[in-house]
Amino acid sequence: MADISFPARITITRQPDADGLPVLDAKLAVSDEVAGLALPPGPTGAAGPKGRPRSTFRKTGEIPAAAARPTGLGADDRGKWWHRLDDGGMDVWDGAQWVHSPHAVGPQGPPADANTLDVAPALHKPNLTVPALDFVGKGANQQVKVTAPAGFAGPEGPAGVSGKIVDSPDYDHSTSPGSNYVFAYHRPTQKFRPLPPPMGVGPWSWFQEDFVADQEIDAAQLTAGTFTVPALSFAWRPVVQGHVYVYGANSEVEATVRLGSADGVIVAAARPSVGGYLYLPLLTTYRDEDSVPSLSPSSTFATLPAGQPATFVVSLSRAGGGSGKIGFSRNQASLVVHAQPI
């Protein structure tokens, strides 16, 4: 408690006791104004016990007057009330006695709309373990959502019958499968469909002894090998790669792979080089020396129709109008062809 000071009058008397020892007696006197002052509050006490939860009001019936109140009520009847008809009041039982509220009940209102309770489909999820009811809406338009917990997992069933891929709802029927097509995911339709092989069909390959014998001639052009890919059931464009071992005396030598004949369109080539023995890579190169074609996925340039075999001619030629001998060695020569469907 905090200190407090106030004016007062003290009277002290002194007198000896039976043994002759002095005894002091002090008396404190305050005025009426000071005596009426409130003392300061003390420290907060401990929390009291938790009370019983308050029950909701539950209308139980009607009675004509107080004399008709029911008897035999106890603590479990707390919150029940009766409509008193004599004064339009409420007689409420609080668990121990009656509490009367006069004029608490007003006149009866009009009938409410009929209530229709719509039960939504039950929600089943394996991770839900507690059942619940959730009421949505107000008045006559209400809906109750039921959460039903999942039960225990049942035994594993038998294996189903294998079905066809084309019968799956994830299969796109807009594209018909072709020769050597692959099964792939098509992002625009978000379904699986047959697609042309991304790297083409094949490969067909030849190396070393498949080429003609080593040559060294004084000519503008020589043929190192002629190779054939059999007829395919679809139209396609060749993707050609390889190597050839060439040499020249006094001029640049260009190695090319031509389609159909030694004068056909170029489908692979190496950069022209001068002198010495050179191991040149043949890279896919589409070129026509007589025109400037437009190459596109729908173009027919450097393509083979379905049902027609393809001939590839590997040749060496002087570049830039030079002179002298040109030659090659088949020891390190190779050719690889893929068929890219179009």
Secondary structure, DSSP 8 states (H G I E B T S, - for coil): --------EEEEEEEE-TTS-EEEEEEEE--HHHHTS--------------------EEEEEESSGGG------GGGTTEEEEETTTTEEEEE-SSSEEEETT-S----------EEEE---EEETT--S-EEEEEEETTEEEEEEEEE---------------GGGSTTB-TTS---TT-EEEEETTTTEEEEE--TT-EEEEEEEGGGS---EEESSSEEEEEEEEE---SS-EEEEEEEEEEEEESSSEEEEEEEESSTTS-EEEE---EESS-EEEEEEEEEE-TT------TT--TT-B-TT--EEEEEEEEEESS--S-EEEEEEEEEEEEEEEE-
